[in-house]
């Protein structure tokens, strides 16, 4: 069968595109080269993401530029938008009529095009054939995006990259240096025994939103949720760990402010406030796979992680929300208050302990 250059490219090479945005741009350029008069194109995909329901890429033929519009899921960052984001954008580009095709299954990827004039019947047939042939490479790209989005949601961006780049074996890992943040919600056991399960989940989600939001805002990554606890890392990417340590301190301070605001809302609703403890430390850890032969977990382990966990246990006895180890205190210029040397359970050497200067909230 004799195929046009566009259809041959879709069959042979389109699946190797780096993403749906690149596929849209290259498909548009191929169609133009095949004689289809295009002013712009749009591609809309549903995506598996906790916050985003759809992604729409918008391509302009005159510049080759591709921009992106996001459609947020109900309950996400914004109200659920209309389904015609690409169509509305295309109508602002040119005077022609928008032509749209679903690539593959019903409710599959939506390809839209507009030209400087209304498309002829032959041109519409070319666009329809392109959509038919685009179904397979788009399915391949969607599968990759689904895998990546799933790993990002459950592991975090850096850890997901590491998992995707390595074989699925438990003997693989690397030693990295990072600032660590270990945080734990206080009195969670009593809370879970005295309020309905739905309220417990709502409280946990609100807590995780504050602590994880603060970590991500300052460039860290939540590595693991452990019951009502959080283990986050700020990898050291430079010769000095100072930037990572400063980021960890700022994140902890931001989490404390976020929880104070949350507790103001909870009190107004007649709900008990939520208190937490957090510990910051910096050191080396093994970052990689552990587990059984056929069931793996990607995590960080090592003495630095153990120390952060033990240090967090001092928050309540010392009446502080955020504690900082001497190792991290030595690497940050953030103002801290010295609390002396303390023994930590299971740690051989005493640890110099500091607190955030403005962290005066007592833990009940």
VMD Tcl script that draws the C-alpha trace (Angstrom):
set ca {
  {0.00 0.00 0.00}
  {1.33 3.42 -0.97}
  {1.35 5.71 2.05}
  {1.81 9.45 2.17}
  {4.93 10.69 3.97}
  {2.73 11.72 6.92}
  {1.14 8.29 7.32}
  {4.50 6.53 6.83}
  {6.00 8.66 9.59}
  {3.09 7.92 11.91}
  {3.50 4.19 11.24}
  {7.29 3.99 11.49}
  {8.63 6.74 13.75}
  {5.97 8.67 15.65}
  {6.09 6.32 18.65}
  {9.67 7.45 19.28}
  {8.61 11.06 19.96}
  {9.60 12.37 23.38}
  {6.03 13.27 24.21}
  {2.60 14.14 22.89}
  {3.62 17.77 22.38}
  {6.44 16.74 20.05}
  {4.15 14.36 18.18}
  {1.62 17.14 17.59}
  {4.26 19.54 16.28}
  {5.85 16.96 13.97}
  {2.48 15.72 12.75}
  {1.43 19.27 11.91}
  {4.68 19.89 10.04}
  {4.28 16.63 8.06}
  {0.71 17.49 7.11}
  {1.77 20.93 5.90}
  {4.55 19.32 3.86}
  {1.92 17.00 2.35}
  {-0.07 20.01 1.19}
  {-2.68 20.42 3.95}
  {-3.07 24.15 4.71}
  {-2.85 24.37 8.49}
  {-2.77 27.41 10.74}
  {-2.78 25.52 14.03}
  {-3.51 22.20 15.70}
  {-4.57 20.92 19.12}
  {-4.24 17.58 20.88}
  {-6.18 16.71 24.05}
  {-5.43 13.67 26.19}
  {-6.89 12.40 29.42}
  {-4.10 11.76 31.91}
  {-3.84 9.77 35.16}
  {-2.91 12.41 37.71}
  {-4.16 13.27 41.21}
  {-4.92 16.86 40.17}
  {-4.97 17.05 36.37}
  {-7.72 15.44 34.30}
  {-6.68 16.52 30.81}
  {-3.76 18.05 28.98}
  {-4.22 20.03 25.78}
  {-1.27 20.96 23.58}
  {-1.65 23.82 21.11}
  {0.58 24.12 18.02}
  {0.97 27.09 15.69}
  {2.09 26.44 12.13}
  {3.70 29.86 11.65}
  {6.15 29.51 14.53}
  {6.16 25.79 15.33}
  {5.54 26.78 18.97}
  {3.67 24.40 21.25}
  {2.00 25.59 24.45}
  {0.01 23.59 26.99}
  {-3.31 24.05 28.77}
  {-4.24 21.96 31.80}
  {-7.70 20.76 32.74}
  {-7.90 20.13 36.47}
  {-9.83 17.24 37.95}
  {-12.88 17.90 40.13}
  {-11.59 18.77 43.58}
  {-8.21 19.77 42.13}
  {-6.67 23.23 41.90}
  {-9.48 24.73 39.83}
  {-13.03 23.94 38.69}
  {-13.35 21.27 36.03}
  {-13.01 23.19 32.72}
  {-15.07 22.67 29.55}
  {-13.87 19.99 27.14}
  {-13.36 22.38 24.23}
  {-10.19 24.19 25.33}
  {-8.40 23.26 22.11}
  {-11.37 24.10 19.92}
  {-11.83 27.53 21.48}
  {-8.13 28.29 21.12}
  {-8.07 27.22 17.46}
  {-10.98 29.52 16.66}
  {-8.94 32.47 17.89}
  {-6.12 31.63 15.44}
  {-7.74 31.57 12.01}
  {-10.99 32.06 10.11}
  {-11.47 28.49 8.92}
  {-13.67 25.85 10.50}
  {-12.21 23.59 13.18}
  {-11.94 19.95 12.13}
  {-11.69 17.36 14.93}
  {-11.15 13.60 14.99}
  {-10.92 11.11 17.84}
  {-7.79 9.02 17.45}
  {-8.64 5.39 18.19}
  {-11.25 4.37 20.75}
  {-14.24 6.53 21.69}
  {-13.27 9.18 24.21}
  {-9.67 8.70 23.08}
  {-7.17 11.44 22.14}
  {-8.79 14.36 20.32}
  {-6.96 15.94 17.37}
  {-8.18 19.31 16.12}
  {-6.99 21.42 13.19}
  {-7.80 24.78 11.66}
  {-6.59 26.34 8.44}
  {-6.58 29.77 6.86}
  {-9.74 28.66 5.01}
  {-12.30 25.88 5.21}
  {-10.78 22.47 4.45}
  {-11.75 20.69 1.24}
  {-13.19 17.18 1.25}
  {-9.79 15.72 0.22}
  {-8.02 17.63 2.99}
  {-10.55 16.45 5.56}
  {-9.91 12.87 4.42}
  {-6.15 13.41 4.89}
  {-6.77 14.65 8.43}
  {-9.02 11.69 9.21}
  {-6.44 9.23 7.93}
  {-3.78 10.97 10.01}
  {-5.96 10.57 13.11}
  {-6.47 6.86 12.38}
  {-2.74 6.25 12.01}
  {-1.94 8.45 15.03}
  {-3.99 6.21 17.35}
  {-1.20 3.66 17.88}
  {1.70 6.04 18.58}
  {-0.56 8.11 20.84}
  {-1.49 4.93 22.75}
  {2.23 4.20 23.18}
  {2.92 7.73 24.44}
  {-0.13 7.58 26.72}
  {1.10 4.31 28.24}
  {4.49 5.88 28.93}
  {2.84 8.95 30.43}
  {0.59 6.76 32.59}
  {3.57 4.84 33.94}
  {5.51 8.01 34.65}
  {2.55 9.81 36.24}
  {1.82 6.79 38.44}
  {5.40 6.51 39.64}
  {5.61 10.28 40.20}
  {2.45 10.16 42.31}
  {3.59 7.24 44.46}
  {7.36 7.78 44.60}
  {8.09 11.43 43.73}
  {9.77 12.82 40.63}
  {13.43 12.05 41.42}
  {12.74 8.58 42.76}
  {10.51 7.80 39.77}
  {13.34 8.76 37.41}
  {15.70 6.49 39.30}
  {13.26 3.55 39.19}
  {12.63 3.97 35.45}
  {16.34 4.19 34.69}
  {17.35 1.00 36.51}
  {16.46 -2.71 36.34}
  {13.87 -4.03 38.79}
  {16.35 -5.65 41.18}
  {16.78 -5.21 44.91}
  {20.57 -5.08 44.78}
  {20.57 -1.71 43.02}
  {20.98 1.58 44.83}
  {23.33 4.48 45.31}
  {24.70 6.47 48.19}
  {23.52 10.06 48.15}
  {23.86 13.01 50.50}
  {20.67 14.83 51.41}
  {19.02 16.94 54.03}
  {16.27 14.88 55.66}
  {12.96 15.93 57.10}
  {11.12 13.41 59.25}
  {7.76 14.54 60.62}
  {5.06 12.84 62.64}
  {1.53 13.81 63.64}
  {0.99 13.88 67.41}
  {-1.77 12.03 69.28}
  {-2.93 10.36 66.11}
  {-3.79 7.08 67.83}
  {-6.24 8.74 70.21}
  {-7.68 10.79 67.36}
  {-8.28 7.68 65.26}
  {-10.05 5.98 68.17}
  {-12.41 8.84 69.00}
  {-13.56 10.23 65.62}
  {-15.21 8.60 62.59}
  {-12.83 7.08 59.98}
  {-13.83 9.64 57.36}
  {-12.79 12.46 59.70}
  {-9.49 10.71 60.41}
  {-8.74 10.48 56.69}
  {-9.69 14.13 56.21}
  {-7.34 15.15 59.03}
  {-4.51 13.05 57.61}
  {-4.99 14.50 54.13}
  {-5.01 18.05 55.50}
  {-1.80 17.34 57.44}
  {-0.09 15.75 54.46}
  {-1.13 18.68 52.25}
  {0.65 21.11 54.58}
  {3.84 19.15 55.14}
  {4.20 17.81 51.58}
  {3.24 21.16 50.08}
  {5.97 22.87 52.08}
  {8.54 20.23 51.11}
  {7.74 20.52 47.41}
  {7.65 24.32 47.51}
  {11.31 24.38 48.57}
  {12.57 21.76 46.13}
  {12.36 18.68 48.32}
  {10.63 15.42 47.66}
  {8.38 13.31 49.85}
  {9.95 9.89 49.71}
  {7.45 8.05 51.88}
  {4.30 8.38 53.95}
  {4.65 6.14 57.01}
  {1.29 5.93 58.75}
  {0.82 9.51 59.91}
  {4.51 10.28 59.36}
  {6.46 11.71 56.43}
  {10.03 11.12 55.26}
  {11.25 13.78 52.83}
  {14.63 14.44 51.27}
  {16.38 17.50 49.87}
  {19.20 16.00 47.79}
  {22.55 17.77 47.86}
  {23.23 18.72 44.24}
  {26.25 20.97 44.79}
  {29.64 20.74 46.46}
  {28.21 22.26 49.63}
  {25.03 20.98 51.33}
  {24.08 24.52 52.43}
  {21.34 25.10 49.87}
  {19.67 21.77 50.63}
  {19.88 22.39 54.37}
  {18.47 25.91 54.08}
  {15.62 24.53 51.96}
  {14.82 21.90 54.58}
  {14.70 24.52 57.36}
  {12.47 26.81 55.30}
  {10.17 23.91 54.45}
  {9.80 22.97 58.12}
  {9.05 26.59 59.02}
  {6.48 26.82 56.22}
  {4.84 23.59 57.38}
  {4.55 24.99 60.89}
  {2.89 28.14 59.54}
  {0.57 26.06 57.38}
  {-0.49 23.92 60.31}
  {-1.14 27.00 62.44}
  {-3.51 28.27 59.76}
  {-5.14 24.85 59.45}
  {-5.69 24.67 63.20}
  {-7.35 28.09 63.15}
  {-9.83 26.69 60.62}
  {-10.32 23.49 62.63}
  {-11.07 25.41 65.84}
  {-13.63 27.51 63.97}
  {-15.31 24.25 62.93}
  {-15.25 22.88 66.46}
  {-12.51 20.35 65.63}
  {-9.45 19.66 67.79}
  {-6.15 21.15 66.58}
  {-3.47 18.93 65.07}
  {0.06 19.08 66.42}
  {3.20 17.56 64.94}
  {6.89 17.12 65.48}
  {9.59 17.34 62.83}
  {13.33 16.68 62.78}
  {15.94 17.86 60.29}
  {19.30 16.21 59.67}
  {21.84 15.95 56.86}
  {23.98 12.97 55.91}
  {24.53 10.08 53.56}
  {21.96 7.38 52.89}
  {21.42 4.45 50.57}
  {18.78 5.45 48.05}
  {17.39 2.51 46.12}
  {15.52 -0.78 46.13}
  {15.01 -3.05 49.10}
  {12.54 -5.84 49.74}
  {11.78 -9.41 48.81}
  {12.95 -11.00 45.59}
  {9.67 -10.25 43.81}
  {8.27 -7.35 45.89}
  {10.37 -4.20 46.03}
  {10.22 -0.90 47.82}
  {12.15 2.21 46.78}
  {13.34 4.06 49.85}
  {16.24 5.61 51.73}
  {17.94 3.81 54.60}
  {21.02 4.34 56.72}
  {22.28 5.95 59.93}
  {21.19 9.44 58.81}
  {17.59 8.30 58.41}
  {17.69 6.57 61.78}
  {19.03 9.68 63.49}
  {16.33 11.89 61.98}
  {13.65 9.50 63.21}
  {15.11 9.35 66.73}
  {15.58 13.11 66.86}
  {11.92 13.66 66.05}
  {11.11 11.65 69.18}
  {12.66 14.47 71.28}
  {10.16 17.08 70.03}
  {7.57 16.30 72.69}
  {9.99 16.02 75.67}
  {11.67 19.29 74.66}
  {8.38 21.04 73.92}
  {9.40 21.99 70.40}
  {7.74 21.51 67.04}
  {10.89 21.41 64.88}
  {14.31 20.13 65.96}
  {17.53 20.38 63.98}
  {20.61 18.19 64.35}
  {24.02 19.70 64.94}
  {25.18 18.37 61.56}
  {22.50 20.31 59.70}
  {22.81 23.37 61.95}
  {26.47 23.62 60.94}
  {25.46 23.83 57.27}
  {22.76 26.51 57.42}
  {22.69 30.24 58.07}
  {19.08 30.11 59.19}
  {18.64 31.39 62.80}
  {18.48 28.53 65.31}
  {18.35 28.16 69.08}
  {20.82 25.77 70.74}
  {19.21 23.22 73.07}
  {22.35 21.38 74.13}
  {23.54 17.81 73.63}
  {21.08 14.93 73.96}
  {21.23 11.17 73.80}
  {19.07 9.52 71.17}
  {17.67 6.02 71.54}
  {19.72 3.57 69.50}
  {22.32 6.20 68.50}
  {25.77 5.75 70.03}
  {26.99 9.36 70.13}
  {25.06 12.24 71.72}
  {23.54 14.71 69.26}
  {23.74 18.48 69.41}
  {20.17 19.69 69.11}
  {18.80 23.03 67.87}
  {15.34 24.46 67.30}
  {13.95 27.02 64.90}
  {14.27 30.50 66.39}
  {10.60 31.28 65.87}
  {9.41 27.76 66.67}
  {7.93 28.40 70.12}
  {4.72 26.36 69.82}
  {4.45 23.82 72.63}
  {3.34 20.28 71.86}
  {0.59 18.93 74.06}
}
mol new
graphics top color blue
foreach p $ca { graphics top sphere $p radius 0.5 }
foreach p [lrange $ca 0 end-1] q [lrange $ca 1 end] { graphics top cylinder $p $q radius 0.2 }
display resetview
